[in-house]
Amino acid sequence: MLYELIDPLRELFSAFNVLRYITFRAAYAVVTALLLSALFGPWMIARLRRQRLEQVIREEGPSAHLDKRGTPTMGGLLILVSVIVPTLLWANLASGRVWIMIGVTFGLGMLGFLDDYLRVVRRVRKGLLGRYKIVGQVLIGAGVGIFLILTEAYGSMTTQTTIPFLKDRFLELGLLYVPFVVLVITASSNAVNLADGLDGLAIGMVIPPAIAFGGIAYLSGNAIFARYLNIPYIEGCGELAVYTGALFGACLGFLWFNAHPAEVFMGDTGSLALGGSLGALAILVKRELLLVIVGGLFVLEVLSVVIQVLSVRWTGRRVFRMAPLHHHFELSGWEETRVVVRFWIVSILLALVTLSTLKLQ
């Protein structure tokens, strides 16, 4: 919005030329997101408390979590505002990729909000049934895939994806492209949702992948850097760095209130939106397979649940003390903050490995 309003004035005031730089606008998207979180965070938390919109604590969960009763949830609304508003302010809104990211973030956020609303406000114990949640995720993912195909957003590369560590090698998906996009967005949104179980855990684990994909988007959208790194040049892709800047700032801002002991939880409103945004970013920078690396901890969280369920069903025994994986370490004697910080460290390392794949090919 600011880009469109001020850009025509560049000839009159040379200082406005700074808006041409993606790095400048991405930095101010971070600052704007942090300011929005700081300004509206306390107000939103107080309002959620007055409305008694409190997180439902599972009786079968770790006993230490019973102390979290009374903590307000649906704080993901703050994340949505802190991501979308700065993106609208600082991004070039002529970019279709920016609108895709806004659409995915808002769509999955509203899907999560419906689940939180049914669970917390209407007191429906299971919230939005899983099958309806999946339907919503599939529709959003299918919409993204179909839009990219119809607009031929990437030309001959539209239905292809890059293969990590291999240069000039692409996986052609053809008719499977739309189902593939659906799988990526659905899996990533549910993976972050599963990881949202400890104070600050999920929001902190989202930050390194967001930064990594922001860096990849910027490099892929810069012809000079793309040529130097021998990666596909994607015209206009760099604009996604402004979105990732807003995402980074929103995560940091929310972490201020979500760090242990948490003043507010994001709920499905935040976790589904954050997870889906990572999946959509991977799709738009043509690095879908890198999600397995950069989101390695999220993958392990999902696998721990699958392994636990199958083991109990087939053998009657548990592999983990409790699933998802973060609860296993918590029940193994690690303090909550230790689990969270160590998971953050691993997430940072995985993000660095992910960025190294751009050169190691």
KOLLUMKE-903156 format. One record per residue (C-alpha): residue number from 1; x, y, z. Coordinates in Angstrom, 1 decimal, padded with zeros to 4 digits. Example, Ala and Ser with C-alpha at 12.3 -4.5 7.8 and 13.67 -1.06 7.14 Angstrom:
% KOLLUMKE-903156
<i:1, X:012.3, Y:-004.5, Z:007.8>
<i:2, X:013.7, Y:-001.1, Z:007.1>
***
This chain:
% KOLLUMKE-903156
<i:1, X:000.0, Y:000.0, Z:000.0>
<i:2, X:002.7, Y:002.5, Z:001.0>
<i:3, X:004.8, Y:001.2, Z:-002.0>
<i:4, X:002.0, Y:002.1, Z:-004.4>
<i:5, X:001.2, Y:005.4, Z:-002.8>
<i:6, X:004.8, Y:006.7, Z:-002.5>
<i:7, X:006.4, Y:005.2, Z:-005.6>
<i:8, X:005.0, Y:007.9, Z:-008.0>
<i:9, X:006.7, Y:010.5, Z:-005.8>
<i:10, X:010.2, Y:009.2, Z:-006.3>
<i:11, X:010.9, Y:011.6, Z:-009.1>
<i:12, X:010.0, Y:014.5, Z:-006.7>
<i:13, X:011.7, Y:013.3, Z:-003.6>
<i:14, X:014.8, Y:011.1, Z:-004.2>
<i:15, X:014.7, Y:009.8, Z:-000.6>
<i:16, X:011.6, Y:007.7, Z:-001.5>
<i:17, X:013.9, Y:005.6, Z:-003.8>
<i:18, X:014.7, Y:003.6, Z:-000.7>
<i:19, X:011.3, Y:001.9, Z:-001.1>
<i:20, X:012.6, Y:000.2, Z:-004.2>
<i:21, X:014.8, Y:-001.9, Z:-002.0>
<i:22, X:013.1, Y:-005.1, Z:-000.8>
<i:23, X:015.5, Y:-005.3, Z:002.1>
<i:24, X:014.4, Y:-001.9, Z:003.4>
<i:25, X:010.7, Y:-002.8, Z:003.1>
<i:26, X:011.3, Y:-006.2, Z:004.7>
<i:27, X:013.1, Y:-004.6, Z:007.6>
<i:28, X:010.3, Y:-002.2, Z:008.2>
<i:29, X:007.7, Y:-005.0, Z:007.9>
<i:30, X:009.5, Y:-006.6, Z:010.9>
<i:31, X:009.4, Y:-003.3, Z:012.8>
<i:32, X:005.8, Y:-002.7, Z:012.0>
<i:33, X:004.8, Y:-006.2, Z:013.1>
<i:34, X:006.7, Y:-005.8, Z:016.4>
<i:35, X:005.0, Y:-002.5, Z:017.0>
<i:36, X:001.5, Y:-003.9, Z:016.3>
<i:37, X:002.2, Y:-006.8, Z:018.7>
<i:38, X:003.4, Y:-004.4, Z:021.4>
<i:39, X:000.5, Y:-002.1, Z:021.0>
<i:40, X:-002.4, Y:-004.6, Z:020.7>
<i:41, X:-001.0, Y:-007.6, Z:022.6>
<i:42, X:-001.8, Y:-006.4, Z:026.1>
<i:43, X:-005.2, Y:-005.1, Z:025.0>
<i:44, X:-006.1, Y:-008.4, Z:023.3>
<i:45, X:-004.9, Y:-010.5, Z:026.2>
<i:46, X:-007.0, Y:-008.4, Z:028.6>
<i:47, X:-010.1, Y:-008.8, Z:026.4>
<i:48, X:-009.6, Y:-012.5, Z:026.0>
<i:49, X:-009.4, Y:-012.8, Z:029.8>
<i:50, X:-012.6, Y:-010.7, Z:030.3>
<i:51, X:-014.4, Y:-013.0, Z:027.9>
<i:52, X:-013.0, Y:-016.0, Z:029.7>
<i:53, X:-011.7, Y:-017.5, Z:026.5>
<i:54, X:-009.4, Y:-019.9, Z:028.2>
<i:55, X:-007.4, Y:-022.8, Z:026.9>
<i:56, X:-008.9, Y:-026.2, Z:027.6>
<i:57, X:-006.2, Y:-028.4, Z:029.3>
<i:58, X:-006.4, Y:-032.1, Z:028.5>
<i:59, X:-006.6, Y:-034.3, Z:031.6>
<i:60, X:-004.5, Y:-036.9, Z:029.9>
<i:61, X:-001.7, Y:-034.5, Z:029.3>
<i:62, X:001.3, Y:-033.9, Z:031.5>
<i:63, X:000.2, Y:-033.1, Z:035.1>
<i:64, X:002.4, Y:-030.0, Z:035.1>
<i:65, X:000.2, Y:-028.5, Z:032.4>
<i:66, X:-002.8, Y:-028.3, Z:034.8>
<i:67, X:-001.3, Y:-025.1, Z:036.1>
<i:68, X:-001.9, Y:-023.5, Z:032.7>
<i:69, X:-005.7, Y:-023.5, Z:033.3>
<i:70, X:-007.1, Y:-020.0, Z:033.0>
<i:71, X:-004.6, Y:-018.9, Z:030.3>
<i:72, X:-006.4, Y:-017.2, Z:027.5>
<i:73, X:-006.2, Y:-018.7, Z:024.0>
<i:74, X:-007.1, Y:-017.5, Z:020.4>
<i:75, X:-004.1, Y:-015.2, Z:020.6>
<i:76, X:-003.4, Y:-016.3, Z:017.0>
<i:77, X:-005.6, Y:-013.3, Z:016.1>
<i:78, X:-002.7, Y:-011.1, Z:017.1>
<i:79, X:-000.4, Y:-013.0, Z:014.8>
<i:80, X:-002.8, Y:-012.7, Z:011.9>
<i:81, X:-003.0, Y:-008.9, Z:012.3>
<i:82, X:000.7, Y:-008.5, Z:012.8>
<i:83, X:001.5, Y:-010.5, Z:009.7>
<i:84, X:-001.2, Y:-009.2, Z:007.3>
<i:85, X:-001.2, Y:-005.5, Z:008.1>
<i:86, X:002.6, Y:-005.0, Z:007.6>
<i:87, X:002.5, Y:-007.0, Z:004.4>
<i:88, X:-000.3, Y:-004.8, Z:003.1>
<i:89, X:001.7, Y:-001.7, Z:004.1>
<i:90, X:005.1, Y:-002.6, Z:002.8>
<i:91, X:004.8, Y:-005.2, Z:000.0>
<i:92, X:004.3, Y:-004.5, Z:-003.6>
<i:93, X:000.6, Y:-005.5, Z:-003.9>
<i:94, X:000.9, Y:-006.0, Z:-007.7>
<i:95, X:002.6, Y:-009.3, Z:-006.8>
<i:96, X:000.3, Y:-012.3, Z:-007.0>
<i:97, X:002.5, Y:-014.2, Z:-004.8>
<i:98, X:002.0, Y:-011.7, Z:-002.0>
<i:99, X:-001.8, Y:-012.1, Z:-002.3>
<i:100, X:-001.4, Y:-015.9, Z:-002.2>
<i:101, X:000.4, Y:-015.7, Z:001.1>
<i:102, X:-002.1, Y:-013.3, Z:002.5>
<i:103, X:-005.0, Y:-015.6, Z:001.4>
<i:104, X:-003.4, Y:-018.7, Z:002.8>
<i:105, X:-002.6, Y:-017.1, Z:006.1>
<i:106, X:-006.0, Y:-015.5, Z:006.5>
<i:107, X:-007.9, Y:-018.6, Z:005.2>
<i:108, X:-006.2, Y:-021.1, Z:007.5>
<i:109, X:-006.3, Y:-018.6, Z:010.4>
<i:110, X:-010.1, Y:-018.4, Z:010.0>
<i:111, X:-010.3, Y:-022.2, Z:009.8>
<i:112, X:-008.4, Y:-022.4, Z:013.1>
<i:113, X:-010.5, Y:-019.6, Z:014.6>
<i:114, X:-013.7, Y:-021.6, Z:013.9>
<i:115, X:-012.2, Y:-024.5, Z:015.7>
<i:116, X:-011.1, Y:-022.4, Z:018.7>
<i:117, X:-014.5, Y:-020.6, Z:018.7>
<i:118, X:-016.4, Y:-023.9, Z:018.8>
<i:119, X:-014.1, Y:-025.3, Z:021.5>
<i:120, X:-013.7, Y:-022.3, Z:023.8>
<i:121, X:-016.9, Y:-020.2, Z:023.2>
<i:122, X:-019.5, Y:-022.7, Z:022.3>
<i:123, X:-017.9, Y:-025.4, Z:024.6>
<i:124, X:-018.0, Y:-028.1, Z:021.9>
<i:125, X:-015.4, Y:-030.5, Z:023.4>
<i:126, X:-013.9, Y:-031.6, Z:020.1>
<i:127, X:-014.2, Y:-028.2, Z:018.4>
<i:128, X:-014.3, Y:-028.4, Z:014.6>
<i:129, X:-014.3, Y:-032.1, Z:013.7>
<i:130, X:-011.0, Y:-033.2, Z:012.1>
<i:131, X:-012.6, Y:-034.2, Z:008.8>
<i:132, X:-014.1, Y:-030.7, Z:008.3>
<i:133, X:-010.8, Y:-029.2, Z:009.2>
<i:134, X:-009.1, Y:-031.3, Z:006.5>
<i:135, X:-011.7, Y:-030.3, Z:004.0>
<i:136, X:-011.0, Y:-026.7, Z:004.6>
<i:137, X:-007.2, Y:-027.2, Z:004.3>
<i:138, X:-007.7, Y:-029.2, Z:001.1>
<i:139, X:-009.8, Y:-026.5, Z:-000.5>
<i:140, X:-007.3, Y:-023.8, Z:000.3>
<i:141, X:-004.4, Y:-025.9, Z:-001.0>
<i:142, X:-006.3, Y:-026.9, Z:-004.1>
<i:143, X:-007.1, Y:-023.2, Z:-004.7>
<i:144, X:-003.4, Y:-022.3, Z:-004.6>
<i:145, X:-002.4, Y:-025.1, Z:-006.9>
<i:146, X:-005.1, Y:-024.4, Z:-009.5>
<i:147, X:-004.4, Y:-020.7, Z:-009.4>
<i:148, X:-000.7, Y:-021.2, Z:-010.1>
<i:149, X:-001.5, Y:-023.6, Z:-013.0>
<i:150, X:-004.1, Y:-021.3, Z:-014.6>
<i:151, X:-001.9, Y:-018.2, Z:-014.3>
<i:152, X:001.2, Y:-020.1, Z:-015.4>
<i:153, X:003.0, Y:-018.3, Z:-012.7>
<i:154, X:006.3, Y:-020.1, Z:-013.3>
<i:155, X:006.0, Y:-020.9, Z:-017.0>
<i:156, X:007.4, Y:-024.3, Z:-017.8>
<i:157, X:008.4, Y:-024.7, Z:-014.1>
<i:158, X:004.9, Y:-024.3, Z:-012.8>
<i:159, X:004.3, Y:-028.0, Z:-012.2>
<i:160, X:007.9, Y:-028.8, Z:-011.2>
<i:161, X:009.9, Y:-028.6, Z:-008.0>
<i:162, X:013.6, Y:-028.4, Z:-007.3>
<i:163, X:015.5, Y:-031.3, Z:-005.8>
<i:164, X:017.7, Y:-030.4, Z:-002.8>
<i:165, X:021.5, Y:-030.8, Z:-003.4>
<i:166, X:021.0, Y:-031.3, Z:-007.2>
<i:167, X:021.5, Y:-028.4, Z:-009.7>
<i:168, X:019.5, Y:-028.2, Z:-012.9>
<i:169, X:017.4, Y:-031.2, Z:-011.8>
<i:170, X:013.7, Y:-030.8, Z:-011.4>
<i:171, X:010.9, Y:-033.2, Z:-010.4>
<i:172, X:008.0, Y:-032.9, Z:-012.9>
<i:173, X:004.7, Y:-033.5, Z:-011.1>
<i:174, X:002.3, Y:-033.0, Z:-014.0>
<i:175, X:-001.3, Y:-033.9, Z:-013.0>
<i:176, X:-000.1, Y:-034.6, Z:-009.5>
<i:177, X:000.9, Y:-031.0, Z:-008.9>
<i:178, X:-002.4, Y:-029.8, Z:-007.3>
<i:179, X:-002.6, Y:-032.9, Z:-005.0>
<i:180, X:001.1, Y:-032.2, Z:-004.1>
<i:181, X:000.3, Y:-028.6, Z:-003.2>
<i:182, X:-002.6, Y:-029.8, Z:-001.1>
<i:183, X:-000.4, Y:-032.2, Z:000.7>
<i:184, X:002.3, Y:-029.6, Z:001.4>
<i:185, X:-000.1, Y:-027.0, Z:002.9>
<i:186, X:-002.2, Y:-029.5, Z:004.8>
<i:187, X:000.8, Y:-031.4, Z:006.3>
<i:188, X:002.7, Y:-028.3, Z:007.2>
<i:189, X:-000.3, Y:-026.6, Z:008.9>
<i:190, X:-001.2, Y:-029.7, Z:010.9>
<i:191, X:002.5, Y:-030.3, Z:011.8>
<i:192, X:002.8, Y:-026.9, Z:013.5>
<i:193, X:-000.5, Y:-027.5, Z:015.2>
<i:194, X:000.8, Y:-030.6, Z:016.7>
<i:195, X:004.0, Y:-028.9, Z:017.9>
<i:196, X:002.0, Y:-026.2, Z:019.7>
<i:197, X:002.1, Y:-027.8, Z:023.2>
<i:198, X:004.6, Y:-025.9, Z:025.3>
<i:199, X:005.0, Y:-022.2, Z:026.1>
<i:200, X:006.9, Y:-020.6, Z:023.2>
<i:201, X:007.7, Y:-023.9, Z:021.5>
<i:202, X:005.8, Y:-023.7, Z:018.2>
<i:203, X:006.2, Y:-019.9, Z:017.6>
<i:204, X:009.9, Y:-020.2, Z:018.2>
<i:205, X:010.3, Y:-023.2, Z:015.9>
<i:206, X:008.5, Y:-021.3, Z:013.1>
<i:207, X:011.0, Y:-018.4, Z:013.1>
<i:208, X:014.1, Y:-020.1, Z:011.7>
<i:209, X:012.2, Y:-021.7, Z:008.7>
<i:210, X:010.5, Y:-018.3, Z:008.0>
<i:211, X:013.9, Y:-016.6, Z:007.9>
<i:212, X:015.4, Y:-019.4, Z:005.7>
<i:213, X:012.5, Y:-019.1, Z:003.2>
<i:214, X:012.7, Y:-015.4, Z:003.3>
<i:215, X:016.4, Y:-015.6, Z:002.4>
<i:216, X:015.7, Y:-018.1, Z:-000.4>
<i:217, X:012.9, Y:-015.9, Z:-001.8>
<i:218, X:015.2, Y:-012.9, Z:-001.9>
<i:219, X:018.1, Y:-014.7, Z:-003.5>
<i:220, X:015.8, Y:-016.5, Z:-006.0>
<i:221, X:014.3, Y:-013.2, Z:-007.0>
<i:222, X:017.6, Y:-011.5, Z:-007.6>
<i:223, X:019.1, Y:-012.3, Z:-011.0>
<i:224, X:022.7, Y:-011.7, Z:-009.9>
<i:225, X:022.5, Y:-013.9, Z:-006.8>
<i:226, X:020.6, Y:-016.6, Z:-008.6>
<i:227, X:023.2, Y:-016.8, Z:-011.3>
<i:228, X:026.0, Y:-016.8, Z:-008.8>
<i:229, X:024.4, Y:-019.6, Z:-006.7>
<i:230, X:023.3, Y:-021.5, Z:-009.9>
<i:231, X:019.7, Y:-021.6, Z:-008.7>
<i:232, X:016.5, Y:-020.9, Z:-010.8>
<i:233, X:015.8, Y:-017.2, Z:-011.1>
<i:234, X:012.2, Y:-016.5, Z:-010.3>
<i:235, X:011.2, Y:-013.0, Z:-011.3>
<i:236, X:009.2, Y:-011.2, Z:-008.6>
<i:237, X:009.9, Y:-013.9, Z:-006.0>
<i:238, X:011.9, Y:-011.5, Z:-003.8>
<i:239, X:008.8, Y:-009.7, Z:-002.8>
<i:240, X:008.0, Y:-012.6, Z:-000.6>
<i:241, X:010.9, Y:-011.5, Z:001.7>
<i:242, X:008.6, Y:-008.6, Z:002.8>
<i:243, X:006.0, Y:-011.1, Z:003.9>
<i:244, X:008.6, Y:-013.2, Z:005.7>
<i:245, X:009.8, Y:-010.1, Z:007.4>
<i:246, X:006.2, Y:-009.5, Z:008.7>
<i:247, X:006.0, Y:-013.1, Z:009.7>
<i:248, X:009.3, Y:-012.9, Z:011.6>
<i:249, X:008.2, Y:-009.8, Z:013.4>
<i:250, X:004.8, Y:-011.2, Z:014.3>
<i:251, X:006.4, Y:-014.3, Z:015.7>
<i:252, X:008.9, Y:-012.3, Z:017.8>
<i:253, X:006.1, Y:-010.1, Z:019.0>
<i:254, X:003.9, Y:-013.0, Z:020.0>
<i:255, X:006.8, Y:-014.8, Z:021.7>
<i:256, X:007.0, Y:-011.8, Z:024.0>
<i:257, X:003.7, Y:-012.8, Z:025.5>
<i:258, X:003.9, Y:-016.6, Z:024.8>
<i:259, X:007.2, Y:-017.2, Z:026.5>
<i:260, X:007.1, Y:-019.3, Z:029.7>
<i:261, X:005.0, Y:-018.7, Z:031.7>
<i:262, X:002.7, Y:-017.9, Z:028.8>
<i:263, X:000.2, Y:-015.0, Z:029.1>
<i:264, X:-001.7, Y:-016.2, Z:026.0>
<i:265, X:-001.8, Y:-019.2, Z:023.7>
<i:266, X:-002.1, Y:-018.9, Z:019.9>
<i:267, X:-004.7, Y:-021.7, Z:019.6>
<i:268, X:-005.5, Y:-023.3, Z:016.2>
<i:269, X:-006.0, Y:-019.7, Z:014.9>
<i:270, X:-002.3, Y:-019.2, Z:015.0>
<i:271, X:-000.9, Y:-022.7, Z:014.5>
<i:272, X:-002.8, Y:-023.6, Z:011.4>
<i:273, X:-002.0, Y:-020.2, Z:009.8>
<i:274, X:001.7, Y:-020.3, Z:010.7>
<i:275, X:002.1, Y:-023.9, Z:009.4>
<i:276, X:000.2, Y:-023.2, Z:006.2>
<i:277, X:002.3, Y:-020.1, Z:005.6>
<i:278, X:005.5, Y:-022.2, Z:005.7>
<i:279, X:004.0, Y:-024.7, Z:003.3>
<i:280, X:002.9, Y:-021.9, Z:000.9>
<i:281, X:006.3, Y:-020.2, Z:001.1>
<i:282, X:008.0, Y:-023.5, Z:000.1>
<i:283, X:005.6, Y:-023.8, Z:-002.8>
<i:284, X:006.1, Y:-020.3, Z:-004.1>
<i:285, X:009.9, Y:-020.5, Z:-003.9>
<i:286, X:009.8, Y:-023.9, Z:-005.6>
<i:287, X:011.6, Y:-025.6, Z:-002.6>
<i:288, X:008.8, Y:-027.8, Z:-001.3>
<i:289, X:011.1, Y:-030.8, Z:-000.6>
<i:290, X:013.2, Y:-028.5, Z:001.6>
<i:291, X:010.4, Y:-028.5, Z:004.1>
<i:292, X:011.5, Y:-031.9, Z:005.3>
<i:293, X:014.9, Y:-030.4, Z:006.2>
<i:294, X:014.0, Y:-027.0, Z:007.5>
<i:295, X:010.9, Y:-028.3, Z:009.3>
<i:296, X:012.6, Y:-031.5, Z:010.4>
<i:297, X:011.4, Y:-031.1, Z:014.0>
<i:298, X:007.9, Y:-030.7, Z:012.9>
<i:299, X:008.3, Y:-033.9, Z:010.8>
<i:300, X:009.5, Y:-035.7, Z:013.9>
<i:301, X:006.6, Y:-034.4, Z:016.0>
<i:302, X:004.2, Y:-035.8, Z:013.4>
<i:303, X:006.1, Y:-039.1, Z:013.1>
<i:304, X:006.1, Y:-039.5, Z:016.9>
<i:305, X:002.3, Y:-039.4, Z:017.0>
<i:306, X:002.0, Y:-041.8, Z:014.1>
<i:307, X:004.5, Y:-044.3, Z:015.6>
<i:308, X:002.8, Y:-044.0, Z:019.0>
<i:309, X:-000.7, Y:-044.7, Z:017.6>
<i:310, X:000.4, Y:-047.6, Z:015.4>
<i:311, X:002.5, Y:-049.2, Z:018.2>
<i:312, X:-000.4, Y:-049.0, Z:020.8>
<i:313, X:-002.8, Y:-050.4, Z:018.2>
<i:314, X:-000.6, Y:-053.3, Z:017.0>
<i:315, X:001.4, Y:-054.2, Z:020.1>
<i:316, X:-000.4, Y:-052.5, Z:023.0>
<i:317, X:002.9, Y:-050.8, Z:024.0>
<i:318, X:004.1, Y:-047.2, Z:023.8>
<i:319, X:007.3, Y:-046.2, Z:022.1>
<i:320, X:007.3, Y:-042.8, Z:023.7>
<i:321, X:006.3, Y:-041.7, Z:027.2>
<i:322, X:003.8, Y:-039.4, Z:025.5>
<i:323, X:003.3, Y:-038.1, Z:022.0>
<i:324, X:004.0, Y:-035.6, Z:020.4>
<i:325, X:007.7, Y:-035.8, Z:020.9>
<i:326, X:008.1, Y:-032.7, Z:023.1>
<i:327, X:005.9, Y:-034.3, Z:025.8>
<i:328, X:008.2, Y:-037.4, Z:025.7>
<i:329, X:011.2, Y:-035.3, Z:026.7>
<i:330, X:009.1, Y:-033.4, Z:029.3>
<i:331, X:008.1, Y:-036.6, Z:031.0>
<i:332, X:011.7, Y:-037.8, Z:030.8>
<i:333, X:012.7, Y:-035.2, Z:033.3>
<i:334, X:013.5, Y:-032.2, Z:031.1>
<i:335, X:012.0, Y:-028.9, Z:032.4>
<i:336, X:009.6, Y:-027.2, Z:030.0>
<i:337, X:011.9, Y:-024.4, Z:029.2>
<i:338, X:014.8, Y:-026.8, Z:028.5>
<i:339, X:012.7, Y:-028.7, Z:026.0>
<i:340, X:011.7, Y:-025.4, Z:024.3>
<i:341, X:015.1, Y:-023.9, Z:024.0>
<i:342, X:016.8, Y:-027.1, Z:022.8>
<i:343, X:014.1, Y:-027.5, Z:020.1>
<i:344, X:014.7, Y:-023.9, Z:019.1>
<i:345, X:018.5, Y:-024.6, Z:018.8>
<i:346, X:017.9, Y:-027.7, Z:016.6>
<i:347, X:015.4, Y:-025.6, Z:014.5>
<i:348, X:018.1, Y:-023.0, Z:013.9>
<i:349, X:020.6, Y:-025.6, Z:012.9>
<i:350, X:018.2, Y:-027.1, Z:010.4>
<i:351, X:017.5, Y:-023.7, Z:008.9>
<i:352, X:021.3, Y:-023.2, Z:008.4>
<i:353, X:021.5, Y:-026.6, Z:006.7>
<i:354, X:018.6, Y:-025.6, Z:004.5>
<i:355, X:020.4, Y:-022.4, Z:003.4>
<i:356, X:023.6, Y:-024.4, Z:002.7>
<i:357, X:021.8, Y:-026.5, Z:000.1>
<i:358, X:021.8, Y:-023.4, Z:-002.2>
<i:359, X:025.5, Y:-023.7, Z:-002.5>
<i:360, X:026.0, Y:-027.4, Z:-002.0>
<i:361, X:024.7, Y:-028.6, Z:-005.3>
***
